[in-house]
Amino acid sequence: MDAGPDKPHILVVDDDTRLRELLKTFLSRNGFRVSTAKHAAEARQHLEALDFDLIVLDVMMPGQTGLDFATELRKTNDVPILMLTAMGDPKDRIAGLETGVDDYLGKPFEARELLLRIQSVLRRGRPSAAAVAETPAAADGKVTFGPFEFALDLGELTQKGKRVALTDAEIALLRALATQLGQVLGRETLSKSVGSDVNERAIDVQVTRLRRKIEPDPGFPRYLRTVRGQGYRLVDA
């Protein structure tokens, strides 16, 4: 199965090179986009540049353990986490769940079970269609969200009357989202809006950069939200 640009993006974090590559191949064949990291530090670099729909995280890794990384990550990011571990003791499972992870799977495991658990976690985090607002852009060509006002024609964003500097790519991205305020736009659609040479990875990067300018806490987006497995939407929270 081909993993298109709007398929869920999974980050696999495991120091076992063989397992990491096997999971990448298996999940890619089952319709997911997959990135990998061999330790917490590399995973952190990925998370600074991209948004992920789920993290498959090993407990025992060199440097920072998966438990410590999950605990740290939960302070700024609510991305779902499925933890893998060779430790079978119930107290270890409880320790993992107490960090805020969404599910827990012991090693060794069946690939099919991992896939089912991933699908279950993603379903839990995906809003229903009824929860997605369908508010059109304002008739006067201006869209407001929170303390911001965006002029669609001018591509000008202001916060309480003060202009916010945006790059051309950020203006194009915000214009596409603001025009369809409340509606989910996939990465492929956003890529076409920003430019034909902009790929899905670049869209994730642009979203991250735009959030730094409009979100009180970019780790917990209020206005520019990720809709897991679908794309992004701008809301007037």
Backbone as CSV, one residue per row, in Angstrom:
resi,resn,N_x,N_y,N_z,CA_x,CA_y,CA_z,C_x,C_y,C_z
1,MET,0.849,-1.196,0.000,0.000,0.000,0.000,0.878,1.238,0.000
2,ASP,0.544,2.202,-0.850,1.331,3.420,-0.948,0.968,4.386,0.169
3,ALA,1.986,4.910,0.848,1.756,5.861,1.928,1.759,7.267,1.368
4,GLY,0.569,7.803,1.112,0.442,9.125,0.529,0.731,10.208,1.544
5,PRO,0.740,11.469,1.076,1.113,12.585,1.934,0.160,12.834,3.093
6,ASP,-1.095,12.367,2.984,-2.047,12.605,4.052,-2.209,11.404,4.980
7,LYS,-1.372,10.392,4.803,-1.401,9.240,5.693,-0.729,9.590,7.018
8,PRO,-1.109,8.907,8.103,-0.495,9.182,9.400,1.024,9.031,9.346
9,HIS,1.716,9.942,10.011,3.176,9.946,10.024,3.651,9.427,11.380
10,ILE,4.405,8.341,11.361,4.859,7.678,12.584,6.367,7.845,12.740
11,LEU,6.791,8.125,13.968,8.215,8.184,14.300,8.567,6.950,15.124
12,VAL,9.458,6.114,14.593,9.918,4.913,15.297,11.257,5.226,15.962
13,VAL,11.312,5.081,17.288,12.531,5.386,18.048,13.008,4.110,18.728
14,ASP,14.118,3.560,18.230,14.639,2.299,18.763,16.108,2.203,18.392
15,ASP,16.949,1.779,19.336,18.389,1.695,19.061,18.767,0.425,18.303
16,ASP,17.833,-0.507,18.156,18.069,-1.750,17.411,17.884,-1.467,15.917
17,THR,18.977,-1.381,15.190,18.923,-1.004,13.779,18.051,-1.949,12.968
18,ARG,18.210,-3.245,13.205,17.436,-4.238,12.437,15.945,-4.073,12.679
19,LEU,15.542,-3.964,13.952,14.126,-3.818,14.271,13.584,-2.498,13.730
20,ARG,14.384,-1.466,13.838,13.966,-0.139,13.359,13.640,-0.171,11.868
21,GLU,14.502,-0.819,11.096,14.296,-0.894,9.656,13.155,-1.840,9.292
22,LEU,13.002,-2.924,10.063,11.886,-3.835,9.821,10.545,-3.137,10.056
23,LEU,10.487,-2.359,11.138,9.258,-1.636,11.434,8.971,-0.580,10.373
24,LYS,10.012,0.071,9.906,9.820,1.081,8.863,9.238,0.448,7.606
25,THR,9.793,-0.689,7.218,9.302,-1.378,6.018,7.874,-1.874,6.207
26,PHE,7.619,-2.507,7.344,6.294,-3.060,7.609,5.222,-1.982,7.670
27,LEU,5.490,-0.903,8.400,4.494,0.153,8.548,4.288,0.918,7.242
28,SER,5.355,1.095,6.482,5.231,1.760,5.187,4.338,0.952,4.248
29,ARG,4.511,-0.362,4.278,3.689,-1.231,3.427,2.224,-1.228,3.846
30,ASN,1.970,-0.820,5.084,0.596,-0.770,5.576,0.022,0.642,5.563
31,GLY,0.604,1.498,4.751,-0.003,2.792,4.489,0.417,3.951,5.360
32,PHE,1.475,3.782,6.161,1.941,4.874,7.010,3.179,5.536,6.420
33,ARG,3.345,6.808,6.728,4.619,7.467,6.464,5.475,7.257,7.715
34,VAL,6.730,6.905,7.537,7.557,6.513,8.674,8.897,7.234,8.664
35,SER,9.251,7.808,9.815,10.590,8.332,10.054,11.167,7.529,11.215
36,THR,12.505,7.480,11.311,13.122,6.688,12.366,14.190,7.490,13.108
37,ALA,14.451,7.075,14.343,15.512,7.670,15.157,16.102,6.567,16.018
38,LYS,17.419,6.633,16.230,18.082,5.573,16.999,18.211,5.884,18.479
39,HIS,17.885,7.106,18.863,17.915,7.469,20.281,17.075,8.728,20.499
40,ALA,16.912,9.108,21.758,16.045,10.227,22.099,16.523,11.538,21.492
41,ALA,17.825,11.749,21.453,18.348,13.004,20.918,17.981,13.174,19.445
42,GLU,18.069,12.096,18.676,17.705,12.168,17.260,16.192,12.337,17.109
43,ALA,15.428,11.693,17.974,13.970,11.842,17.938,13.585,13.289,18.203
44,ARG,14.286,13.926,19.124,13.998,15.323,19.463,14.237,16.229,18.257
45,GLN,15.247,15.938,17.476,15.531,16.728,16.273,14.390,16.607,15.262
46,HIS,13.878,15.388,15.096,12.742,15.180,14.197,11.523,15.972,14.669
47,LEU,11.273,15.948,15.982,10.086,16.590,16.530,10.157,18.112,16.446
48,GLU,11.363,18.647,16.404,11.516,20.097,16.274,11.153,20.574,14.869
49,ALA,11.269,19.669,13.892,11.023,20.056,12.499,9.688,19.579,11.955
50,LEU,9.146,18.494,12.522,7.959,17.871,11.944,6.907,17.577,13.005
51,ASP,5.677,17.438,12.544,4.590,16.965,13.393,4.353,15.494,13.086
52,PHE,4.184,14.703,14.129,3.923,13.275,13.955,2.569,12.926,14.538
53,ASP,1.960,11.887,13.988,0.666,11.425,14.468,0.814,10.403,15.590
54,LEU,1.988,9.761,15.677,2.218,8.765,16.719,3.708,8.455,16.795
55,ILE,4.181,8.140,18.003,5.568,7.721,18.207,5.575,6.290,18.732
56,VAL,6.341,5.423,18.093,6.603,4.076,18.604,7.958,4.169,19.300
57,LEU,7.968,4.013,20.607,9.141,4.344,21.420,9.639,3.163,22.239
58,ASP,10.907,2.828,22.080,11.530,1.762,22.867,11.915,2.299,24.240
59,VAL,11.852,1.452,25.257,12.209,1.873,26.610,13.719,1.914,26.802
60,MET,14.391,0.805,26.480,15.820,0.686,26.764,16.651,1.191,25.587
61,MET,17.209,2.389,25.753,18.049,2.985,24.714,19.263,3.619,25.367
62,PRO,20.362,3.744,24.638,21.528,4.417,25.183,21.229,5.889,25.413
63,GLY,21.843,6.463,26.442,21.558,7.853,26.755,20.258,7.952,27.529
64,GLN,19.369,8.793,27.079,18.086,8.962,27.743,17.163,7.788,27.447
65,THR,16.579,7.203,28.486,15.678,6.070,28.281,14.361,6.539,27.684
66,GLY,13.608,5.572,27.147,12.312,5.901,26.598,11.369,6.466,27.646
67,LEU,11.442,5.948,28.868,10.586,6.453,29.946,10.898,7.910,30.254
68,ASP,12.177,8.227,30.352,12.571,9.608,30.650,12.215,10.546,29.494
69,PHE,12.400,10.043,28.266,12.078,10.863,27.095,10.581,11.138,27.036
70,ALA,9.773,10.103,27.290,8.319,10.277,27.272,7.866,11.259,28.342
71,THR,8.474,11.166,29.521,8.130,12.082,30.614,8.437,13.520,30.222
72,GLU,9.599,13.727,29.620,10.004,15.066,29.184,9.105,15.575,28.058
73,LEU,8.805,14.696,27.109,8.003,15.078,25.948,6.592,15.495,26.353
74,ARG,6.040,14.819,27.336,4.668,15.102,27.747,4.493,16.520,28.323
75,LYS,5.580,17.167,28.691,5.498,18.526,29.228,5.153,19.535,28.138
76,THR,5.446,19.193,26.867,5.262,20.153,25.778,4.514,19.596,24.572
77,ASN,4.268,18.299,24.541,3.720,17.690,23.328,2.761,16.559,23.700
78,ASP,1.582,16.542,23.056,0.590,15.502,23.362,0.494,14.442,22.280
79,VAL,1.546,14.322,21.454,1.535,13.300,20.415,1.370,11.907,21.045
80,PRO,0.502,11.058,20.498,0.321,9.716,21.055,1.631,8.916,21.042
81,ILE,1.840,8.132,22.083,3.049,7.314,22.210,2.660,5.875,22.484
82,LEU,3.200,4.965,21.672,3.074,3.534,21.921,4.454,3.042,22.321
83,MET,4.584,2.550,23.541,5.893,2.183,24.073,6.186,0.697,23.886
84,LEU,7.408,0.395,23.446,7.871,-0.980,23.291,8.893,-1.288,24.376
85,THR,8.830,-2.484,24.948,9.809,-2.833,25.965,9.971,-4.346,26.070
86,ALA,11.177,-4.736,26.436,11.449,-6.147,26.677,11.170,-6.501,28.130
87,MET,10.846,-5.479,28.926,10.577,-5.704,30.336,9.127,-6.106,30.525
88,GLY,8.891,-7.316,31.042,7.536,-7.824,31.135,6.860,-7.637,32.475
89,ASP,7.575,-7.108,33.464,7.002,-6.956,34.792,5.875,-5.926,34.764
90,PRO,4.735,-6.228,35.403,3.614,-5.275,35.428,4.000,-3.892,35.934
91,LYS,4.941,-3.833,36.891,5.305,-2.521,37.427,5.999,-1.667,36.363
92,ASP,6.685,-2.336,35.421,7.312,-1.590,34.331,6.247,-1.033,33.389
93,ARG,5.206,-1.829,33.151,4.108,-1.361,32.307,3.414,-0.172,32.955
94,ILE,3.202,-0.256,34.257,2.565,0.840,34.986,3.424,2.087,34.934
95,ALA,4.747,1.911,35.079,5.653,3.054,35.016,5.554,3.745,33.665
96,GLY,5.419,2.940,32.608,5.287,3.524,31.280,4.002,4.296,31.125
97,LEU,2.908,3.728,31.600,1.616,4.396,31.484,1.567,5.661,32.334
98,GLU,2.286,5.657,33.454,2.299,6.841,34.316,3.018,8.017,33.685
99,THR,3.874,7.761,32.726,4.546,8.860,32.031,3.604,9.559,31.061
100,GLY,2.461,8.935,30.771,1.513,9.539,29.850,1.472,8.879,28.487
101,VAL,2.121,7.710,28.328,2.057,7.032,27.036,0.652,6.475,26.841
102,ASP,0.278,6.254,25.572,-1.085,5.853,25.255,-1.288,4.342,25.215
103,ASP,-0.220,3.603,24.960,-0.318,2.145,24.945,1.071,1.567,25.167
104,TYR,1.117,0.259,25.384,2.333,-0.395,25.840,2.350,-1.799,25.258
105,LEU,3.438,-2.180,24.593,3.530,-3.502,23.967,4.876,-4.127,24.307
106,GLY,4.841,-5.343,24.849,6.072,-6.008,25.237,6.760,-6.703,24.073
107,LYS,8.087,-6.753,24.129,8.878,-7.489,23.149,9.101,-8.910,23.666
108,PRO,9.132,-9.908,22.766,8.840,-9.820,21.323,7.347,-9.672,21.086
109,PHE,6.992,-9.158,19.922,5.592,-8.942,19.624,5.312,-9.343,18.177
110,GLU,4.058,-9.594,17.888,3.634,-9.904,16.529,3.404,-8.588,15.785
111,ALA,3.913,-8.510,14.570,3.770,-7.282,13.790,2.305,-6.901,13.633
112,ARG,1.438,-7.888,13.452,0.023,-7.613,13.270,-0.582,-6.971,14.510
113,GLU,-0.142,-7.426,15.698,-0.660,-6.830,16.929,-0.218,-5.376,17.044
114,LEU,1.028,-5.099,16.692,1.517,-3.721,16.712,0.658,-2.847,15.801
115,LEU,0.372,-3.345,14.607,-0.424,-2.589,13.655,-1.816,-2.294,14.220
116,LEU,-2.445,-3.284,14.826,-3.778,-3.103,15.392,-3.764,-2.103,16.539
117,ARG,-2.719,-2.150,17.343,-2.619,-1.207,18.464,-2.407,0.226,17.957
118,ILE,-1.586,0.371,16.926,-1.365,1.693,16.336,-2.676,2.253,15.795
119,GLN,-3.411,1.424,15.080,-4.688,1.864,14.515,-5.675,2.246,15.615
120,SER,-5.652,1.503,16.703,-6.548,1.787,17.822,-6.208,3.123,18.475
121,VAL,-4.919,3.386,18.692,-4.496,4.651,19.299,-4.858,5.831,18.403
122,LEU,-4.655,5.676,17.106,-4.974,6.752,16.174,-6.473,7.023,16.130
123,ARG,-7.285,5.987,16.197,-8.739,6.178,16.194,-9.191,6.936,17.432
124,ARG,-8.566,6.645,18.557,-8.941,7.309,19.800,-8.675,8.812,19.731
125,GLY,-7.603,9.166,19.010,-7.221,10.573,18.979,-7.829,11.361,17.851
126,ARG,-8.588,10.722,16.953,-9.123,11.404,15.783,-10.523,11.938,16.061
127,PRO,-10.755,13.225,15.868,-12.078,13.796,16.115,-13.094,13.311,15.088
128,SER,-14.344,13.273,15.472,-15.393,12.879,14.537,-15.641,13.986,13.538
129,ALA,-16.285,13.634,12.428,-16.558,14.625,11.397,-17.455,15.731,11.938
130,ALA,-18.340,15.384,12.863,-19.259,16.377,13.406,-18.541,17.427,14.233
131,ALA,-17.328,17.071,14.717,-16.587,18.008,15.556,-15.821,19.020,14.748
132,VAL,-15.753,18.808,13.445,-14.994,19.721,12.592,-15.915,20.822,12.087
133,ALA,-15.630,22.058,12.480,-16.463,23.181,12.055,-16.239,23.462,10.584
134,GLU,-17.236,24.065,9.959,-17.116,24.381,8.550,-17.462,25.856,8.335
135,THR,-16.696,26.729,9.000,-16.946,28.155,8.927,-16.206,28.746,7.742
136,PRO,-16.905,29.389,6.785,-16.243,29.982,5.634,-15.467,31.228,6.014
137,ALA,-14.605,31.671,5.114,-13.842,32.887,5.347,-14.795,34.072,5.449
138,ALA,-14.380,35.093,6.175,-15.208,36.276,6.361,-15.479,36.969,5.029
139,ALA,-16.687,37.543,4.919,-17.091,38.177,3.674,-16.238,39.400,3.348
140,ASP,-15.690,40.059,4.376,-14.891,41.260,4.133,-13.436,40.949,3.811
141,GLY,-13.121,39.674,3.621,-11.758,39.304,3.266,-10.809,39.218,4.439
142,LYS,-11.345,39.284,5.652,-10.511,39.192,6.856,-11.001,38.040,7.726
143,VAL,-10.053,37.307,8.250,-10.371,36.170,9.108,-9.742,36.407,10.473
144,THR,-10.489,36.204,11.521,-9.963,36.381,12.867,-9.905,35.040,13.584
145,PHE,-8.860,34.875,14.374,-8.725,33.706,15.250,-7.926,34.152,16.463
146,GLY,-8.532,33.959,17.649,-7.890,34.449,18.856,-7.662,35.955,18.750
147,PRO,-6.455,36.423,19.100,-6.152,37.861,19.021,-5.648,38.287,17.645
148,PHE,-5.712,37.386,16.661,-5.144,37.645,15.338,-6.221,37.998,14.312
149,GLU,-5.815,38.809,13.343,-6.654,39.105,12.185,-5.784,38.958,10.943
150,PHE,-6.283,38.207,9.970,-5.517,37.956,8.753,-6.285,38.473,7.547
151,ALA,-5.650,39.378,6.801,-6.247,39.920,5.582,-5.871,39.011,4.422
152,LEU,-6.872,38.340,3.859,-6.610,37.339,2.831,-5.937,37.938,1.602
153,ASP,-6.436,39.066,1.113,-5.880,39.656,-0.110,-4.469,40.183,0.101
154,LEU,-4.263,40.881,1.203,-2.955,41.485,1.471,-1.949,40.478,2.025
155,GLY,-2.456,39.402,2.590,-1.558,38.441,3.224,-0.911,39.036,4.457
156,GLU,-1.662,39.884,5.157,-1.126,40.595,6.324,-1.759,40.066,7.603
157,LEU,-0.920,39.674,8.534,-1.376,39.154,9.822,-1.069,40.175,10.913
158,THR,-2.079,40.490,11.711,-1.873,41.410,12.827,-2.364,40.770,14.123
159,GLN,-1.718,41.130,15.195,-2.100,40.676,16.532,-2.407,41.910,17.366
160,LYS,-3.681,42.108,17.647,-4.135,43.289,18.379,-3.610,44.558,17.714
161,GLY,-3.662,44.589,16.368,-3.263,45.767,15.614,-1.795,45.833,15.257
162,LYS,-0.984,44.961,15.841,0.447,44.955,15.570,0.777,43.897,14.528
163,ARG,1.492,44.311,13.486,1.787,43.394,12.386,2.754,42.291,12.811
164,VAL,2.457,41.076,12.348,3.309,39.913,12.589,4.031,39.589,11.290
165,ALA,5.352,39.553,11.303,6.140,39.295,10.100,6.010,37.839,9.677
166,LEU,5.657,37.639,8.401,5.529,36.292,7.849,6.334,36.176,6.561
167,THR,6.858,34.987,6.312,7.515,34.727,5.034,6.441,34.483,3.974
168,ASP,6.840,34.488,2.707,5.881,34.227,1.625,5.228,32.856,1.778
169,ALA,6.036,31.853,2.158,5.501,30.503,2.326,4.507,30.450,3.483
170,GLU,4.779,31.168,4.556,3.873,31.197,5.704,2.567,31.913,5.346
171,ILE,2.672,32.969,4.536,1.465,33.675,4.087,0.592,32.756,3.244
172,ALA,1.215,32.028,2.313,0.462,31.111,1.449,-0.195,30.006,2.264
173,LEU,0.533,29.489,3.237,-0.007,28.436,4.096,-1.182,28.959,4.920
174,LEU,-0.994,30.124,5.540,-2.051,30.690,6.381,-3.266,31.081,5.545
175,ARG,-3.041,31.575,4.336,-4.158,31.952,3.464,-5.012,30.719,3.119
176,ALA,-4.343,29.601,2.813,-5.072,28.375,2.484,-5.904,27.899,3.672
177,LEU,-5.328,27.953,4.855,-6.031,27.498,6.054,-7.143,28.459,6.454
178,ALA,-6.866,29.767,6.362,-7.842,30.770,6.780,-9.045,30.804,5.843
179,THR,-8.797,30.574,4.554,-9.893,30.561,3.584,-10.893,29.461,3.906
180,GLN,-10.397,28.374,4.484,-11.245,27.239,4.869,-11.221,27.083,6.388
181,LEU,-11.455,28.178,7.086,-11.379,28.187,8.548,-12.234,27.070,9.149
182,GLY,-11.604,26.266,9.997,-12.304,25.172,10.660,-12.297,23.868,9.898
183,GLN,-11.950,23.912,8.618,-11.946,22.698,7.807,-10.550,22.073,7.772
184,VAL,-10.514,20.761,7.638,-9.249,20.034,7.584,-8.687,20.079,6.166
185,LEU,-7.430,20.468,6.046,-6.747,20.465,4.753,-5.576,19.498,4.832
186,GLY,-5.506,18.576,3.882,-4.422,17.605,3.850,-3.123,18.233,3.400
187,ARG,-2.035,17.538,3.648,-0.715,18.065,3.273,-0.585,18.250,1.767
188,GLU,-1.203,17.354,1.005,-1.128,17.474,-0.447,-1.808,18.761,-0.918
189,THR,-2.965,19.049,-0.346,-3.685,20.280,-0.690,-2.870,21.501,-0.302
190,LEU,-2.280,21.465,0.879,-1.481,22.595,1.340,-0.224,22.767,0.495
191,SER,0.354,21.654,0.053,1.535,21.725,-0.805,1.222,22.480,-2.088
192,LYS,0.052,22.201,-2.677,-0.344,22.869,-3.910,-0.595,24.350,-3.663
193,SER,-1.082,24.680,-2.480,-1.355,26.077,-2.164,-0.074,26.869,-1.965
194,VAL,0.913,26.233,-1.342,2.171,26.923,-1.055,3.068,26.975,-2.287
195,GLY,3.061,25.913,-3.091,3.902,25.880,-4.288,4.109,24.462,-4.747
196,SER,4.176,24.261,-6.048,4.264,22.917,-6.606,5.529,22.179,-6.204
197,ASP,6.580,22.932,-5.824,7.842,22.289,-5.469,7.950,22.035,-3.967
198,VAL,6.879,22.312,-3.218,6.880,22.119,-1.771,6.318,20.741,-1.452
199,ASN,7.103,19.906,-0.758,6.642,18.553,-0.453,6.031,18.489,0.945
200,GLU,5.570,17.309,1.328,4.878,17.141,2.598,5.770,17.454,3.791
201,ARG,7.055,17.114,3.690,7.972,17.408,4.797,8.087,18.918,4.989
202,ALA,8.168,19.634,3.881,8.287,21.088,3.951,7.030,21.700,4.569
203,ILE,5.864,21.117,4.299,4.629,21.618,4.894,4.683,21.475,6.410
204,ASP,5.136,20.330,6.892,5.259,20.130,8.341,6.199,21.156,8.956
205,VAL,7.295,21.440,8.268,8.262,22.427,8.761,7.623,23.810,8.801
206,GLN,6.892,24.173,7.734,6.241,25.478,7.687,5.180,25.610,8.775
207,VAL,4.453,24.536,9.029,3.454,24.556,10.096,4.129,24.812,11.435
208,THR,5.244,24.129,11.679,5.982,24.318,12.928,6.440,25.760,13.076
209,ARG,6.954,26.346,12.019,7.432,27.731,12.062,6.286,28.711,12.270
210,LEU,5.171,28.470,11.592,4.015,29.356,11.740,3.465,29.286,13.158
211,ARG,3.455,28.102,13.737,2.969,27.957,15.114,3.805,28.780,16.102
212,ARG,5.081,28.883,15.837,5.935,29.669,16.726,5.545,31.142,16.738
213,LYS,4.858,31.576,15.703,4.472,32.986,15.597,3.039,33.259,16.063
214,ILE,2.202,32.221,16.089,0.798,32.474,16.420,0.307,31.735,17.663
215,GLU,1.073,30.783,18.160,0.609,29.995,19.294,1.206,30.477,20.614
216,PRO,0.394,30.613,21.661,0.930,30.925,22.991,1.922,29.856,23.449
217,ASP,1.618,28.604,23.123,2.492,27.472,23.434,2.498,26.555,22.212
218,PRO,3.524,26.653,21.349,3.570,25.835,20.124,3.488,24.343,20.378
219,GLY,3.880,23.897,21.578,3.809,22.475,21.900,2.383,21.987,22.086
220,PHE,1.470,22.929,22.391,0.057,22.604,22.544,-0.750,23.588,21.708
221,PRO,-0.786,23.370,20.395,-1.413,24.329,19.480,-2.886,24.584,19.804
222,ARG,-3.251,25.851,19.852,-4.629,26.245,20.104,-5.360,26.574,18.805
223,TYR,-4.654,27.204,17.876,-5.275,27.676,16.646,-4.974,26.790,15.434
224,LEU,-3.720,26.449,15.244,-3.318,25.632,14.093,-3.138,24.196,14.578
225,ARG,-4.175,23.405,14.393,-4.225,22.071,14.995,-3.941,20.961,13.990
226,THR,-3.328,19.914,14.490,-3.117,18.706,13.698,-4.327,17.804,13.842
227,VAL,-4.841,17.330,12.726,-5.910,16.333,12.743,-5.266,15.030,12.305
228,ARG,-5.038,14.154,13.215,-4.232,12.963,12.977,-4.751,12.151,11.810
229,GLY,-3.828,11.828,10.927,-4.159,11.016,9.774,-4.858,11.776,8.661
230,GLN,-5.087,13.084,8.860,-5.811,13.854,7.852,-5.063,15.100,7.396
231,GLY,-4.547,15.881,8.324,-3.841,17.097,7.934,-3.903,18.143,9.020
232,TYR,-4.203,19.392,8.640,-4.235,20.502,9.586,-5.501,21.324,9.404
233,ARG,-5.877,22.030,10.468,-6.978,22.972,10.347,-6.728,24.173,11.260
234,LEU,-7.205,25.317,10.836,-7.114,26.552,11.604,-8.458,26.800,12.255
235,VAL,-8.453,27.054,13.567,-9.709,27.269,14.279,-9.635,28.558,15.087
236,ASP,-10.792,29.121,15.360,-10.881,30.303,16.205,-11.166,29.831,17.624
237,ALA,-10.113,29.407,18.301,-10.283,28.794,19.624,-10.703,29.817,20.666
